[in-house]
């Protein structure tokens, strides 16, 4: 970095440029918080040429993008040996003293009494029939069977278990959409 001692301002680091440097740019992919300073004309040229992924293999680029999807934080895979029932607080049994009445149960896992099977004698629309086929279920269904099948499919197709493949992500989205469709069908 060039410093003009008379005015104590930064000058552009571009070779041969003496303009004031008002714009910063990372030195390299490995030094993102260390900067080079340029004038407006040269920062534009520097940015046009900058390629964060330059010199990385396709696998390294993919791994870097995967780490960014979880904000560079570690993640852990689901484990068959760790039953889901042992994870996290349960309504009415919270270690933090949370009143179950204020527990937000978006998926309806804890309000089974509220849902009763209302599908007997009802003709399912196309969206519901597609959701049923996604789950491999047939009418009549109950909430307990739906939840059991949902848990089974989530464990099988979760992207963390399948190496984050695009196919697993798409299948996971399809399963979640089908689950929401069937939950709405049961509430009707």
N, C-alpha and C positions, 0 to 999 in steps of 0.2 A: 504494500500500500504506500502510495506517495503522499507525503505531507508537506505542504508549503508552510514553512515556519513563519513567514512574514504575516500571513493572514490567519494561520491556524485553521485552515479549511482543508478538507480532503480534495485531492485531485484525482481525476479519472485514471484508473489502472491500465487502460487500454494503451498499448505501446504508441508513443508519439502524441498522445492527447494531453492537453493541459487544461481542459475544462473542469469546472467544479463537479465533484462526484456527489450526487444527491441520492443515488439509488444503489441498494445493496443486493448482492446475489450470493448464494452459497458457493463456497470454494469447490466442493465436490460432494458426491453422494455420501461419502463417509464423514464429511465435515459440514453438515447442514446448518450448524449454528455458528460457523466461522464464515465471515463474509469478505467478498471483494467489492470494491466500490467503483461505480461507473457513472458517466454522464448519461443523459437520456438517450442520446443516439447510440451509444455503445451498450447500454443495458438492453436495448431492444435487440441488437445483434447478438449479444451474449445469450439472451433468452431464446432467440430463434434457433440457436445452435445447441442449447442445453438439452441433454437427453439423460434423465435420471437412470434409465436402464441400460445405458451404453456399456458394453463389455460384459453384460450378464448373459448367462445361458437361458434358454427358455424355461428350464426347471427352476432356476434362481428367480426369474421374474415371477413365475407362478407362486413360488414360496413366499416371496415378498408381498405379493398381492393378498395372499391368504392371511399373512400376519396382520396386514392392514385391516382386514375385515373384522378383526377382534381388537383393534386399536393397539397392536403390538403387545397384548397381554397373553399370558399362558392360558391354555384351555385344557380340559381333561375329557377323555372319552367316557361314554356311558359304560358301565360295567355290569355284566350279567350277575356277578357275585355280590353286588351291592343292590339289594332290593329297593325299589322306589318308595316303599312304605316307610323306610327308615330315614328318608331325606326330608329335612325342613320341618318347621312347626306345623301343627295341625290345628284347625279351628277348635276352640274350646280347650286346647291343650298347649297354648302358646307359652313359651318361656318368657315372653315379653309382656304378658298380661293383656294381650289384645282381646277385646270383646269380639266374639265370633259374629255378632250382629254387624260389625263394621268391616268384616273380612270381605274383600272383593273377589268373588269367585267367577271370573269371566267364562270359564269353561264348564261350569256347573258340576264339578267333581264332587262337591260336598252337599249339594241340595237334591239328592236323589228322591226324597219324599215329595218334593215339589213337582217332579216330572212323572207322569204316568203314561203308559202306552196308550196312545189314542189312534194308532194306525189300523186297528182291526176294522175291517169294513170300509176303509178309506182307500181310494185309488191314488197311488203315488204319481206325481208329475214326472216329466222326463229328467229334470235335475236330480230329483230324489232317487230315481231308478239308477242313474249313472253313479250317484254316491253309493248306493247299495252294492252295485257291482264292483266298485273300487274296494269296498270292504269285504266283498265276497259273502254278503248277507242277503237274506230274503225276508219279506214281511211275514208275519209280524215280528218286530224287534223290540227289545226293551233297552233301557238306558244302561243297565249293567253290562249286557252283551256288547253294546256299542263301545262303551269305555274300555272293556277288556280288549276288543279287537283293535281299537285306536292305540292303546299302549303297546300292543304287540307289533303293529305296523310302524309306529314311531321308533321303537327300538331297532327294528330291522332296517328302516330306510333313512334314519337320521344322518345328515351329511357328515357329522363328526365320526360316525362309525364307518362310513363308506369312503373315507379319505377326501371328503369334500367334493366329490365328482358332481358335475352339472346334472347328470341323470338322477343322482340321489336327491339333489336339491329340488329338482322338478317333481319327482315322485313324492317327496316330503310335502311340498306345497299342495299337490293334488290330494294327498291324504288329509291334510288339515282342512282344505276347502270342503271335501266330502264330509268330514266330521261335523263341521259347522252346519252344513246343509241338513244332515240327519238330526242334529240337535234341534234345529228349528222345526223340523218335521214332527219331532216328538212333543214339542211344546204346543203345537197348534191345537 
